[in-house]
Amino acid sequence: MPNIKSMIKDVKKSRERRERNVAEKSKIKTFVKKANTTIASGDAAAAQKAVSEAASVVDKAAEKGIIHKNAAARRKSRLMRAADKAK
């Protein structure tokens, strides 16, 4: 643990940011997994809605800098491609 007051604050902020990022990444995984299971079930309307929700969560994470914009695009592309293939 650092002795300098500003470094103590910095460590605290880093931990808070890390917790927030981990939670957001977990949220992304949850929504993507939900979308994939919905796609696999065969219900086209529900799959489209689930893909849309997952894409929204991924976009928001990329906007906040939690994941890279190219990683977000790749995840969305894979989801949409799987949804189109299931149709």
PDB file of N, CA, C and O in Angstrom:
ATOM      1  N   MET A   1       0.851  -1.184   0.000  1.00  0.00           N
ATOM      2  CA  MET A   1       0.000   0.000   0.000  1.00  0.00           C
ATOM      3  C   MET A   1       0.893   1.243   0.000  1.00  0.00           C
ATOM      4  O   MET A   1       1.836   1.328   0.787  1.00  0.00           O
ATOM      5  N   PRO A   2       0.603   2.196  -0.870  1.00  0.00           N
ATOM      6  CA  PRO A   2       1.446   3.404  -0.936  1.00  0.00           C
ATOM      7  C   PRO A   2       1.251   4.318   0.268  1.00  0.00           C
ATOM      8  O   PRO A   2       0.229   4.267   0.952  1.00  0.00           O
ATOM      9  N   ASN A   3       2.249   5.147   0.506  1.00  0.00           N
ATOM     10  CA  ASN A   3       2.207   6.089   1.627  1.00  0.00           C
ATOM     11  C   ASN A   3       1.721   7.470   1.205  1.00  0.00           C
ATOM     12  O   ASN A   3       1.189   8.222   2.021  1.00  0.00           O
ATOM     13  N   ILE A   4       1.902   7.798  -0.062  1.00  0.00           N
ATOM     14  CA  ILE A   4       1.546   9.127  -0.551  1.00  0.00           C
ATOM     15  C   ILE A   4       0.033   9.210  -0.742  1.00  0.00           C
ATOM     16  O   ILE A   4      -0.594   8.313  -1.306  1.00  0.00           O
ATOM     17  N   LYS A   5      -0.527  10.311  -0.254  1.00  0.00           N
ATOM     18  CA  LYS A   5      -1.983  10.468  -0.239  1.00  0.00           C
ATOM     19  C   LYS A   5      -2.594  10.362  -1.632  1.00  0.00           C
ATOM     20  O   LYS A   5      -3.619   9.703  -1.809  1.00  0.00           O
ATOM     21  N   SER A   6      -1.980  11.001  -2.617  1.00  0.00           N
ATOM     22  CA  SER A   6      -2.533  10.972  -3.974  1.00  0.00           C
ATOM     23  C   SER A   6      -2.458   9.561  -4.568  1.00  0.00           C
ATOM     24  O   SER A   6      -3.335   9.157  -5.332  1.00  0.00           O
ATOM     25  N   MET A   7      -1.414   8.821  -4.215  1.00  0.00           N
ATOM     26  CA  MET A   7      -1.280   7.447  -4.710  1.00  0.00           C
ATOM     27  C   MET A   7      -2.319   6.531  -4.060  1.00  0.00           C
ATOM     28  O   MET A   7      -2.836   5.618  -4.704  1.00  0.00           O
ATOM     29  N   ILE A   8      -2.619   6.774  -2.796  1.00  0.00           N
ATOM     30  CA  ILE A   8      -3.659   6.010  -2.099  1.00  0.00           C
ATOM     31  C   ILE A   8      -4.993   6.215  -2.811  1.00  0.00           C
ATOM     32  O   ILE A   8      -5.740   5.265  -3.044  1.00  0.00           O
ATOM     33  N   LYS A   9      -5.280   7.474  -3.152  1.00  0.00           N
ATOM     34  CA  LYS A   9      -6.513   7.792  -3.881  1.00  0.00           C
ATOM     35  C   LYS A   9      -6.512   7.132  -5.252  1.00  0.00           C
ATOM     36  O   LYS A   9      -7.537   6.631  -5.714  1.00  0.00           O
ATOM     37  N   ASP A  10      -5.346   7.140  -5.899  1.00  0.00           N
ATOM     38  CA  ASP A  10      -5.221   6.550  -7.230  1.00  0.00           C
ATOM     39  C   ASP A  10      -5.492   5.046  -7.198  1.00  0.00           C
ATOM     40  O   ASP A  10      -6.177   4.514  -8.072  1.00  0.00           O
ATOM     41  N   VAL A  11      -4.954   4.371  -6.194  1.00  0.00           N
ATOM     42  CA  VAL A  11      -5.178   2.932  -6.044  1.00  0.00           C
ATOM     43  C   VAL A  11      -6.670   2.656  -5.819  1.00  0.00           C
ATOM     44  O   VAL A  11      -7.232   1.715  -6.379  1.00  0.00           O
ATOM     45  N   LYS A  12      -7.293   3.493  -4.994  1.00  0.00           N
ATOM     46  CA  LYS A  12      -8.721   3.331  -4.710  1.00  0.00           C
ATOM     47  C   LYS A  12      -9.554   3.489  -5.982  1.00  0.00           C
ATOM     48  O   LYS A  12     -10.461   2.698  -6.242  1.00  0.00           O
ATOM     49  N   LYS A  13      -9.238   4.517  -6.769  1.00  0.00           N
ATOM     50  CA  LYS A  13      -9.973   4.754  -8.019  1.00  0.00           C
ATOM     51  C   LYS A  13      -9.760   3.605  -9.009  1.00  0.00           C
ATOM     52  O   LYS A  13     -10.690   3.196  -9.705  1.00  0.00           O
ATOM     53  N   SER A  14      -8.534   3.092  -9.063  1.00  0.00           N
ATOM     54  CA  SER A  14      -8.235   1.975  -9.967  1.00  0.00           C
ATOM     55  C   SER A  14      -9.066   0.750  -9.610  1.00  0.00           C
ATOM     56  O   SER A  14      -9.587   0.064 -10.489  1.00  0.00           O
ATOM     57  N   ARG A  15      -9.183   0.486  -8.326  1.00  0.00           N
ATOM     58  CA  ARG A  15      -9.990  -0.660  -7.877  1.00  0.00           C
ATOM     59  C   ARG A  15     -11.457  -0.472  -8.240  1.00  0.00           C
ATOM     60  O   ARG A  15     -12.123  -1.404  -8.691  1.00  0.00           O
ATOM     61  N   GLU A  16     -11.951   0.755  -8.037  1.00  0.00           N
ATOM     62  CA  GLU A  16     -13.352   1.042  -8.371  1.00  0.00           C
ATOM     63  C   GLU A  16     -13.597   0.857  -9.866  1.00  0.00           C
ATOM     64  O   GLU A  16     -14.594   0.257 -10.267  1.00  0.00           O
ATOM     65  N   ARG A  17     -12.683   1.375 -10.691  1.00  0.00           N
ATOM     66  CA  ARG A  17     -12.814   1.242 -12.141  1.00  0.00           C
ATOM     67  C   ARG A  17     -12.759  -0.217 -12.566  1.00  0.00           C
ATOM     68  O   ARG A  17     -13.521  -0.651 -13.430  1.00  0.00           O
ATOM     69  N   ARG A  18     -11.855  -0.969 -11.953  1.00  0.00           N
ATOM     70  CA  ARG A  18     -11.705  -2.386 -12.285  1.00  0.00           C
ATOM     71  C   ARG A  18     -13.000  -3.135 -11.984  1.00  0.00           C
ATOM     72  O   ARG A  18     -13.469  -3.929 -12.800  1.00  0.00           O
ATOM     73  N   GLU A  19     -13.573  -2.881 -10.811  1.00  0.00           N
ATOM     74  CA  GLU A  19     -14.835  -3.535 -10.437  1.00  0.00           C
ATOM     75  C   GLU A  19     -15.932  -3.199 -11.445  1.00  0.00           C
ATOM     76  O   GLU A  19     -16.702  -4.073 -11.844  1.00  0.00           O
ATOM     77  N   ARG A  20     -16.002  -1.944 -11.852  1.00  0.00           N
ATOM     78  CA  ARG A  20     -17.009  -1.508 -12.810  1.00  0.00           C
ATOM     79  C   ARG A  20     -16.792  -2.190 -14.164  1.00  0.00           C
ATOM     80  O   ARG A  20     -17.747  -2.633 -14.802  1.00  0.00           O
ATOM     81  N   ASN A  21     -15.530  -2.269 -14.596  1.00  0.00           N
ATOM     82  CA  ASN A  21     -15.215  -2.901 -15.875  1.00  0.00           C
ATOM     83  C   ASN A  21     -15.520  -4.395 -15.865  1.00  0.00           C
ATOM     84  O   ASN A  21     -16.052  -4.931 -16.837  1.00  0.00           O
ATOM     85  N   VAL A  22     -15.185  -5.059 -14.774  1.00  0.00           N
ATOM     86  CA  VAL A  22     -15.457  -6.500 -14.656  1.00  0.00           C
ATOM     87  C   VAL A  22     -16.961  -6.745 -14.719  1.00  0.00           C
ATOM     88  O   VAL A  22     -17.414  -7.678 -15.383  1.00  0.00           O
ATOM     89  N   ALA A  23     -17.730  -5.911 -14.032  1.00  0.00           N
ATOM     90  CA  ALA A  23     -19.190  -6.055 -14.037  1.00  0.00           C
ATOM     91  C   ALA A  23     -19.744  -5.838 -15.442  1.00  0.00           C
ATOM     92  O   ALA A  23     -20.634  -6.566 -15.881  1.00  0.00           O
ATOM     93  N   GLU A  24     -19.222  -4.845 -16.141  1.00  0.00           N
ATOM     94  CA  GLU A  24     -19.703  -4.542 -17.496  1.00  0.00           C
ATOM     95  C   GLU A  24     -19.351  -5.667 -18.466  1.00  0.00           C
ATOM     96  O   GLU A  24     -20.167  -6.032 -19.313  1.00  0.00           O
ATOM     97  N   LYS A  25     -18.151  -6.214 -18.349  1.00  0.00           N
ATOM     98  CA  LYS A  25     -17.750  -7.331 -19.210  1.00  0.00           C
ATOM     99  C   LYS A  25     -18.610  -8.554 -18.948  1.00  0.00           C
ATOM    100  O   LYS A  25     -18.967  -9.281 -19.875  1.00  0.00           O
ATOM    101  N   SER A  26     -18.940  -8.776 -17.693  1.00  0.00           N
ATOM    102  CA  SER A  26     -19.816  -9.893 -17.336  1.00  0.00           C
ATOM    103  C   SER A  26     -21.203  -9.696 -17.951  1.00  0.00           C
ATOM    104  O   SER A  26     -21.828 -10.647 -18.421  1.00  0.00           O
ATOM    105  N   LYS A  27     -21.668  -8.459 -17.939  1.00  0.00           N
ATOM    106  CA  LYS A  27     -22.963  -8.127 -18.533  1.00  0.00           C
ATOM    107  C   LYS A  27     -22.950  -8.423 -20.033  1.00  0.00           C
ATOM    108  O   LYS A  27     -23.916  -8.960 -20.574  1.00  0.00           O
ATOM    109  N   ILE A  28     -21.859  -8.071 -20.692  1.00  0.00           N
ATOM    110  CA  ILE A  28     -21.727  -8.343 -22.128  1.00  0.00           C
ATOM    111  C   ILE A  28     -21.840  -9.839 -22.381  1.00  0.00           C
ATOM    112  O   ILE A  28     -22.595 -10.278 -23.247  1.00  0.00           O
ATOM    113  N   LYS A  29     -21.079 -10.615 -21.615  1.00  0.00           N
ATOM    114  CA  LYS A  29     -21.085 -12.072 -21.800  1.00  0.00           C
ATOM    115  C   LYS A  29     -22.474 -12.650 -21.588  1.00  0.00           C
ATOM    116  O   LYS A  29     -22.900 -13.542 -22.321  1.00  0.00           O
ATOM    117  N   THR A  30     -23.183 -12.139 -20.582  1.00  0.00           N
ATOM    118  CA  THR A  30     -24.530 -12.625 -20.281  1.00  0.00           C
ATOM    119  C   THR A  30     -25.474 -12.373 -21.450  1.00  0.00           C
ATOM    120  O   THR A  30     -26.207 -13.269 -21.869  1.00  0.00           O
ATOM    121  N   PHE A  31     -25.455 -11.145 -21.977  1.00  0.00           N
ATOM    122  CA  PHE A  31     -26.365 -10.796 -23.068  1.00  0.00           C
ATOM    123  C   PHE A  31     -26.025 -11.551 -24.347  1.00  0.00           C
ATOM    124  O   PHE A  31     -26.922 -11.967 -25.081  1.00  0.00           O
ATOM    125  N   VAL A  32     -24.733 -11.729 -24.617  1.00  0.00           N
ATOM    126  CA  VAL A  32     -24.324 -12.460 -25.817  1.00  0.00           C
ATOM    127  C   VAL A  32     -24.737 -13.930 -25.697  1.00  0.00           C
ATOM    128  O   VAL A  32     -25.214 -14.529 -26.660  1.00  0.00           O
ATOM    129  N   LYS A  33     -24.550 -14.496 -24.515  1.00  0.00           N
ATOM    130  CA  LYS A  33     -24.931 -15.891 -24.302  1.00  0.00           C
ATOM    131  C   LYS A  33     -26.446 -16.065 -24.451  1.00  0.00           C
ATOM    132  O   LYS A  33     -26.915 -17.039 -25.041  1.00  0.00           O
ATOM    133  N   LYS A  34     -27.205 -15.104 -23.908  1.00  0.00           N
ATOM    134  CA  LYS A  34     -28.665 -15.133 -24.039  1.00  0.00           C
ATOM    135  C   LYS A  34     -29.085 -15.084 -25.508  1.00  0.00           C
ATOM    136  O   LYS A  34     -29.973 -15.817 -25.944  1.00  0.00           O
ATOM    137  N   ALA A  35     -28.429 -14.206 -26.252  1.00  0.00           N
ATOM    138  CA  ALA A  35     -28.737 -14.066 -27.677  1.00  0.00           C
ATOM    139  C   ALA A  35     -28.418 -15.363 -28.418  1.00  0.00           C
ATOM    140  O   ALA A  35     -29.193 -15.796 -29.270  1.00  0.00           O
ATOM    141  N   ASN A  36     -27.290 -15.980 -28.102  1.00  0.00           N
ATOM    142  CA  ASN A  36     -26.907 -17.226 -28.765  1.00  0.00           C
ATOM    143  C   ASN A  36     -27.881 -18.359 -28.466  1.00  0.00           C
ATOM    144  O   ASN A  36     -28.210 -19.143 -29.356  1.00  0.00           O
ATOM    145  N   THR A  37     -28.345 -18.454 -27.227  1.00  0.00           N
ATOM    146  CA  THR A  37     -29.307 -19.508 -26.891  1.00  0.00           C
ATOM    147  C   THR A  37     -30.647 -19.246 -27.570  1.00  0.00           C
ATOM    148  O   THR A  37     -31.328 -20.185 -27.984  1.00  0.00           O
ATOM    149  N   THR A  38     -31.024 -17.985 -27.686  1.00  0.00           N
ATOM    150  CA  THR A  38     -32.278 -17.641 -28.365  1.00  0.00           C
ATOM    151  C   THR A  38     -32.181 -17.960 -29.855  1.00  0.00           C
ATOM    152  O   THR A  38     -33.136 -18.457 -30.452  1.00  0.00           O
ATOM    153  N   ILE A  39     -31.034 -17.676 -30.448  1.00  0.00           N
ATOM    154  CA  ILE A  39     -30.815 -17.997 -31.863  1.00  0.00           C
ATOM    155  C   ILE A  39     -30.916 -19.507 -32.071  1.00  0.00           C
ATOM    156  O   ILE A  39     -31.529 -19.973 -33.031  1.00  0.00           O
ATOM    157  N   ALA A  40     -30.311 -20.256 -31.167  1.00  0.00           N
ATOM    158  CA  ALA A  40     -30.316 -21.717 -31.273  1.00  0.00           C
ATOM    159  C   ALA A  40     -31.716 -22.303 -31.101  1.00  0.00           C
ATOM    160  O   ALA A  40     -32.016 -23.370 -31.636  1.00  0.00           O
ATOM    161  N   SER A  41     -32.571 -21.604 -30.352  1.00  0.00           N
ATOM    162  CA  SER A  41     -33.930 -22.108 -30.128  1.00  0.00           C
ATOM    163  C   SER A  41     -34.779 -22.060 -31.392  1.00  0.00           C
ATOM    164  O   SER A  41     -35.713 -22.848 -31.544  1.00  0.00           O
ATOM    165  N   GLY A  42     -34.459 -21.137 -32.304  1.00  0.00           N
ATOM    166  CA  GLY A  42     -35.148 -21.081 -33.586  1.00  0.00           C
ATOM    167  C   GLY A  42     -36.234 -20.033 -33.699  1.00  0.00           C
ATOM    168  O   GLY A  42     -36.801 -19.857 -34.778  1.00  0.00           O
ATOM    169  N   ASP A  43     -36.543 -19.327 -32.616  1.00  0.00           N
ATOM    170  CA  ASP A  43     -37.569 -18.278 -32.651  1.00  0.00           C
ATOM    171  C   ASP A  43     -36.959 -17.013 -33.252  1.00  0.00           C
ATOM    172  O   ASP A  43     -36.179 -16.323 -32.595  1.00  0.00           O
ATOM    173  N   ALA A  44     -37.313 -16.713 -34.495  1.00  0.00           N
ATOM    174  CA  ALA A  44     -36.679 -15.619 -35.231  1.00  0.00           C
ATOM    175  C   ALA A  44     -36.934 -14.248 -34.596  1.00  0.00           C
ATOM    176  O   ALA A  44     -36.018 -13.432 -34.493  1.00  0.00           O
ATOM    177  N   ALA A  45     -38.165 -13.996 -34.175  1.00  0.00           N
ATOM    178  CA  ALA A  45     -38.502 -12.690 -33.607  1.00  0.00           C
ATOM    179  C   ALA A  45     -37.770 -12.461 -32.291  1.00  0.00           C
ATOM    180  O   ALA A  45     -37.220 -11.386 -32.051  1.00  0.00           O
ATOM    181  N   ALA A  46     -37.772 -13.478 -31.447  1.00  0.00           N
ATOM    182  CA  ALA A  46     -37.091 -13.361 -30.152  1.00  0.00           C
ATOM    183  C   ALA A  46     -35.584 -13.246 -30.352  1.00  0.00           C
ATOM    184  O   ALA A  46     -34.906 -12.521 -29.624  1.00  0.00           O
ATOM    185  N   ALA A  47     -35.068 -13.966 -31.342  1.00  0.00           N
ATOM    186  CA  ALA A  47     -33.638 -13.910 -31.622  1.00  0.00           C
ATOM    187  C   ALA A  47     -33.235 -12.514 -32.075  1.00  0.00           C
ATOM    188  O   ALA A  47     -32.194 -12.001 -31.663  1.00  0.00           O
ATOM    189  N   GLN A  48     -34.051 -11.902 -32.915  1.00  0.00           N
ATOM    190  CA  GLN A  48     -33.754 -10.551 -33.407  1.00  0.00           C
ATOM    191  C   GLN A  48     -33.725  -9.557 -32.249  1.00  0.00           C
ATOM    192  O   GLN A  48     -32.862  -8.681 -32.191  1.00  0.00           O
ATOM    193  N   LYS A  49     -34.678  -9.705 -31.328  1.00  0.00           N
ATOM    194  CA  LYS A  49     -34.744  -8.812 -30.161  1.00  0.00           C
ATOM    195  C   LYS A  49     -33.524  -9.018 -29.260  1.00  0.00           C
ATOM    196  O   LYS A  49     -32.930  -8.051 -28.782  1.00  0.00           O
ATOM    197  N   ALA A  50     -33.156 -10.278 -29.031  1.00  0.00           N
ATOM    198  CA  ALA A  50     -32.018 -10.588 -28.172  1.00  0.00           C
ATOM    199  C   ALA A  50     -30.713 -10.080 -28.783  1.00  0.00           C
ATOM    200  O   ALA A  50     -29.851  -9.566 -28.070  1.00  0.00           O
ATOM    201  N   VAL A  51     -30.567 -10.223 -30.090  1.00  0.00           N
ATOM    202  CA  VAL A  51     -29.367  -9.739 -30.778  1.00  0.00           C
ATOM    203  C   VAL A  51     -29.285  -8.220 -30.679  1.00  0.00           C
ATOM    204  O   VAL A  51     -28.208  -7.660 -30.475  1.00  0.00           O
ATOM    205  N   SER A  52     -30.422  -7.566 -30.823  1.00  0.00           N
ATOM    206  CA  SER A  52     -30.472  -6.112 -30.732  1.00  0.00           C
ATOM    207  C   SER A  52     -30.047  -5.636 -29.337  1.00  0.00           C
ATOM    208  O   SER A  52     -29.283  -4.680 -29.206  1.00  0.00           O
ATOM    209  N   GLU A  53     -30.550  -6.311 -28.301  1.00  0.00           N
ATOM    210  CA  GLU A  53     -30.200  -5.951 -26.920  1.00  0.00           C
ATOM    211  C   GLU A  53     -28.713  -6.176 -26.667  1.00  0.00           C
ATOM    212  O   GLU A  53     -28.047  -5.341 -26.056  1.00  0.00           O
ATOM    213  N   ALA A  54     -28.202  -7.304 -27.138  1.00  0.00           N
ATOM    214  CA  ALA A  54     -26.784  -7.617 -26.944  1.00  0.00           C
ATOM    215  C   ALA A  54     -25.906  -6.598 -27.668  1.00  0.00           C
ATOM    216  O   ALA A  54     -24.892  -6.154 -27.130  1.00  0.00           O
ATOM    217  N   ALA A  55     -26.297  -6.230 -28.881  1.00  0.00           N
ATOM    218  CA  ALA A  55     -25.533  -5.255 -29.647  1.00  0.00           C
ATOM    219  C   ALA A  55     -25.510  -3.911 -28.929  1.00  0.00           C
ATOM    220  O   ALA A  55     -24.491  -3.220 -28.930  1.00  0.00           O
ATOM    221  N   SER A  56     -26.617  -3.547 -28.323  1.00  0.00           N
ATOM    222  CA  SER A  56     -26.700  -2.291 -27.585  1.00  0.00           C
ATOM    223  C   SER A  56     -25.746  -2.292 -26.391  1.00  0.00           C
ATOM    224  O   SER A  56     -25.046  -1.309 -26.148  1.00  0.00           O
ATOM    225  N   VAL A  57     -25.723  -3.396 -25.650  1.00  0.00           N
ATOM    226  CA  VAL A  57     -24.841  -3.504 -24.484  1.00  0.00           C
ATOM    227  C   VAL A  57     -23.377  -3.459 -24.916  1.00  0.00           C
ATOM    228  O   VAL A  57     -22.554  -2.810 -24.270  1.00  0.00           O
ATOM    229  N   VAL A  58     -23.058  -4.146 -26.004  1.00  0.00           N
ATOM    230  CA  VAL A  58     -21.684  -4.166 -26.520  1.00  0.00           C
ATOM    231  C   VAL A  58     -21.269  -2.766 -26.979  1.00  0.00           C
ATOM    232  O   VAL A  58     -20.153  -2.326 -26.704  1.00  0.00           O
ATOM    233  N   ASP A  59     -22.168  -2.066 -27.679  1.00  0.00           N
ATOM    234  CA  ASP A  59     -21.869  -0.705 -28.145  1.00  0.00           C
ATOM    235  C   ASP A  59     -21.602   0.244 -26.976  1.00  0.00           C
ATOM    236  O   ASP A  59     -20.669   1.046 -27.019  1.00  0.00           O
ATOM    237  N   LYS A  60     -22.420   0.146 -25.946  1.00  0.00           N
ATOM    238  CA  LYS A  60     -22.247   1.020 -24.786  1.00  0.00           C
ATOM    239  C   LYS A  60     -20.907   0.763 -24.098  1.00  0.00           C
ATOM    240  O   LYS A  60     -20.243   1.697 -23.648  1.00  0.00           O
ATOM    241  N   ALA A  61     -20.517  -0.505 -24.022  1.00  0.00           N
ATOM    242  CA  ALA A  61     -19.230  -0.841 -23.397  1.00  0.00           C
ATOM    243  C   ALA A  61     -18.079  -0.288 -24.229  1.00  0.00           C
ATOM    244  O   ALA A  61     -17.092   0.199 -23.679  1.00  0.00           O
ATOM    245  N   ALA A  62     -18.201  -0.361 -25.545  1.00  0.00           N
ATOM    246  CA  ALA A  62     -17.155   0.169 -26.421  1.00  0.00           C
ATOM    247  C   ALA A  62     -17.073   1.689 -26.300  1.00  0.00           C
ATOM    248  O   ALA A  62     -15.989   2.272 -26.326  1.00  0.00           O
ATOM    249  N   GLU A  63     -18.221   2.307 -26.170  1.00  0.00           N
ATOM    250  CA  GLU A  63     -18.283   3.766 -26.030  1.00  0.00           C
ATOM    251  C   GLU A  63     -17.585   4.222 -24.748  1.00  0.00           C
ATOM    252  O   GLU A  63     -16.919   5.257 -24.724  1.00  0.00           O
ATOM    253  N   LYS A  64     -17.747   3.435 -23.686  1.00  0.00           N
ATOM    254  CA  LYS A  64     -17.128   3.768 -22.401  1.00  0.00           C
ATOM    255  C   LYS A  64     -15.653   3.386 -22.348  1.00  0.00           C
ATOM    256  O   LYS A  64     -14.950   3.733 -21.399  1.00  0.00           O
ATOM    257  N   GLY A  65     -15.186   2.666 -23.372  1.00  0.00           N
ATOM    258  CA  GLY A  65     -13.787   2.272 -23.404  1.00  0.00           C
ATOM    259  C   GLY A  65     -13.493   0.991 -22.650  1.00  0.00           C
ATOM    260  O   GLY A  65     -12.332   0.683 -22.380  1.00  0.00           O
ATOM    261  N   ILE A  66     -14.525   0.243 -22.309  1.00  0.00           N
ATOM    262  CA  ILE A  66     -14.338  -1.000 -21.556  1.00  0.00           C
ATOM    263  C   ILE A  66     -13.810  -2.097 -22.469  1.00  0.00           C
ATOM    264  O   ILE A  66     -12.959  -2.891 -22.069  1.00  0.00           O
ATOM    265  N   ILE A  67     -14.321  -2.136 -23.705  1.00  0.00           N
ATOM    266  CA  ILE A  67     -13.751  -3.014 -24.721  1.00  0.00           C
ATOM    267  C   ILE A  67     -13.406  -2.152 -25.935  1.00  0.00           C
ATOM    268  O   ILE A  67     -13.952  -1.062 -26.104  1.00  0.00           O
ATOM    269  N   HIS A  68     -12.511  -2.638 -26.764  1.00  0.00           N
ATOM    270  CA  HIS A  68     -12.089  -1.895 -27.941  1.00  0.00           C
ATOM    271  C   HIS A  68     -13.216  -1.870 -28.967  1.00  0.00           C
ATOM    272  O   HIS A  68     -14.012  -2.806 -29.041  1.00  0.00           O
ATOM    273  N   LYS A  69     -13.285  -0.806 -29.755  1.00  0.00           N
ATOM    274  CA  LYS A  69     -14.366  -0.670 -30.732  1.00  0.00           C
ATOM    275  C   LYS A  69     -14.345  -1.787 -31.768  1.00  0.00           C
ATOM    276  O   LYS A  69     -15.402  -2.214 -32.233  1.00  0.00           O
ATOM    277  N   ASN A  70     -13.152  -2.270 -32.140  1.00  0.00           N
ATOM    278  CA  ASN A  70     -13.073  -3.376 -33.099  1.00  0.00           C
ATOM    279  C   ASN A  70     -13.552  -4.685 -32.480  1.00  0.00           C
ATOM    280  O   ASN A  70     -14.149  -5.517 -33.163  1.00  0.00           O
ATOM    281  N   ALA A  71     -13.293  -4.864 -31.198  1.00  0.00           N
ATOM    282  CA  ALA A  71     -13.771  -6.053 -30.490  1.00  0.00           C
ATOM    283  C   ALA A  71     -15.298  -6.026 -30.428  1.00  0.00           C
ATOM    284  O   ALA A  71     -15.956  -7.056 -30.574  1.00  0.00           O
ATOM    285  N   ALA A  72     -15.844  -4.841 -30.212  1.00  0.00           N
ATOM    286  CA  ALA A  72     -17.306  -4.692 -30.181  1.00  0.00           C
ATOM    287  C   ALA A  72     -17.897  -5.018 -31.550  1.00  0.00           C
ATOM    288  O   ALA A  72     -18.905  -5.717 -31.650  1.00  0.00           O
ATOM    289  N   ALA A  73     -17.266  -4.510 -32.597  1.00  0.00           N
ATOM    290  CA  ALA A  73     -17.748  -4.765 -33.950  1.00  0.00           C
ATOM    291  C   ALA A  73     -17.680  -6.251 -34.274  1.00  0.00           C
ATOM    292  O   ALA A  73     -18.590  -6.790 -34.905  1.00  0.00           O
ATOM    293  N   ARG A  74     -16.616  -6.913 -33.851  1.00  0.00           N
ATOM    294  CA  ARG A  74     -16.455  -8.344 -34.100  1.00  0.00           C
ATOM    295  C   ARG A  74     -17.546  -9.152 -33.395  1.00  0.00           C
ATOM    296  O   ARG A  74     -18.129 -10.064 -33.982  1.00  0.00           O
ATOM    297  N   ARG A  75     -17.818  -8.811 -32.132  1.00  0.00           N
ATOM    298  CA  ARG A  75     -18.846  -9.533 -31.381  1.00  0.00           C
ATOM    299  C   ARG A  75     -20.226  -9.358 -32.019  1.00  0.00           C
ATOM    300  O   ARG A  75     -20.990 -10.313 -32.150  1.00  0.00           O
ATOM    301  N   LYS A  76     -20.524  -8.128 -32.407  1.00  0.00           N
ATOM    302  CA  LYS A  76     -21.820  -7.856 -33.040  1.00  0.00           C
ATOM    303  C   LYS A  76     -21.927  -8.568 -34.379  1.00  0.00           C
ATOM    304  O   LYS A  76     -22.980  -9.111 -34.715  1.00  0.00           O
ATOM    305  N   SER A  77     -20.846  -8.568 -35.139  1.00  0.00           N
ATOM    306  CA  SER A  77     -20.838  -9.216 -36.444  1.00  0.00           C
ATOM    307  C   SER A  77     -21.098 -10.708 -36.303  1.00  0.00           C
ATOM    308  O   SER A  77     -21.878 -11.276 -37.067  1.00  0.00           O
ATOM    309  N   ARG A  78     -20.459 -11.340 -35.346  1.00  0.00           N
ATOM    310  CA  ARG A  78     -20.646 -12.774 -35.127  1.00  0.00           C
ATOM    311  C   ARG A  78     -22.073 -13.091 -34.727  1.00  0.00           C
ATOM    312  O   ARG A  78     -22.654 -14.078 -35.178  1.00  0.00           O
ATOM    313  N   LEU A  79     -22.633 -12.240 -33.872  1.00  0.00           N
ATOM    314  CA  LEU A  79     -24.018 -12.442 -33.445  1.00  0.00           C
ATOM    315  C   LEU A  79     -24.983 -12.329 -34.619  1.00  0.00           C
ATOM    316  O   LEU A  79     -25.850 -13.182 -34.813  1.00  0.00           O
ATOM    317  N   MET A  80     -24.820 -11.274 -35.390  1.00  0.00           N
ATOM    318  CA  MET A  80     -25.725 -11.032 -36.515  1.00  0.00           C
ATOM    319  C   MET A  80     -25.579 -12.102 -37.589  1.00  0.00           C
ATOM    320  O   MET A  80     -26.557 -12.510 -38.217  1.00  0.00           O
ATOM    321  N   ARG A  81     -24.340 -12.551 -37.789  1.00  0.00           N
ATOM    322  CA  ARG A  81     -24.109 -13.610 -38.775  1.00  0.00           C
ATOM    323  C   ARG A  81     -24.783 -14.917 -38.333  1.00  0.00           C
ATOM    324  O   ARG A  81     -25.363 -15.633 -39.149  1.00  0.00           O
ATOM    325  N   ALA A  82     -24.696 -15.213 -37.035  1.00  0.00           N
ATOM    326  CA  ALA A  82     -25.345 -16.420 -36.506  1.00  0.00           C
ATOM    327  C   ALA A  82     -26.860 -16.311 -36.618  1.00  0.00           C
ATOM    328  O   ALA A  82     -27.537 -17.295 -36.919  1.00  0.00           O
ATOM    329  N   ALA A  83     -27.396 -15.108 -36.373  1.00  0.00           N
ATOM    330  CA  ALA A  83     -28.841 -14.896 -36.466  1.00  0.00           C
ATOM    331  C   ALA A  83     -29.318 -15.058 -37.910  1.00  0.00           C
ATOM    332  O   ALA A  83     -30.365 -15.657 -38.155  1.00  0.00           O
ATOM    333  N   ASP A  84     -28.556 -14.528 -38.859  1.00  0.00           N
ATOM    334  CA  ASP A  84     -28.919 -14.659 -40.281  1.00  0.00           C
ATOM    335  C   ASP A  84     -28.838 -16.110 -40.735  1.00  0.00           C
ATOM    336  O   ASP A  84     -29.674 -16.579 -41.507  1.00  0.00           O
ATOM    337  N   LYS A  85     -27.835 -16.805 -40.251  1.00  0.00           N
ATOM    338  CA  LYS A  85     -27.648 -18.211 -40.627  1.00  0.00           C
ATOM    339  C   LYS A  85     -28.790 -19.083 -40.094  1.00  0.00           C
ATOM    340  O   LYS A  85     -29.172 -20.069 -40.724  1.00  0.00           O
ATOM    341  N   ALA A  86     -29.328 -18.713 -38.931  1.00  0.00           N
ATOM    342  CA  ALA A  86     -30.403 -19.492 -38.308  1.00  0.00           C
ATOM    343  C   ALA A  86     -31.750 -19.303 -39.007  1.00  0.00           C
ATOM    344  O   ALA A  86     -32.648 -20.133 -38.864  1.00  0.00           O
ATOM    345  N   LYS A  87     -31.892 -18.209 -39.764  1.00  0.00           N
ATOM    346  CA  LYS A  87     -33.164 -17.918 -40.426  1.00  0.00           C
ATOM    347  C   LYS A  87     -33.530 -18.939 -41.477  1.00  0.00           C
ATOM    348  O   LYS A  87     -34.577 -18.821 -42.114  1.00  0.00           O
TER     349      LYS A  87
END
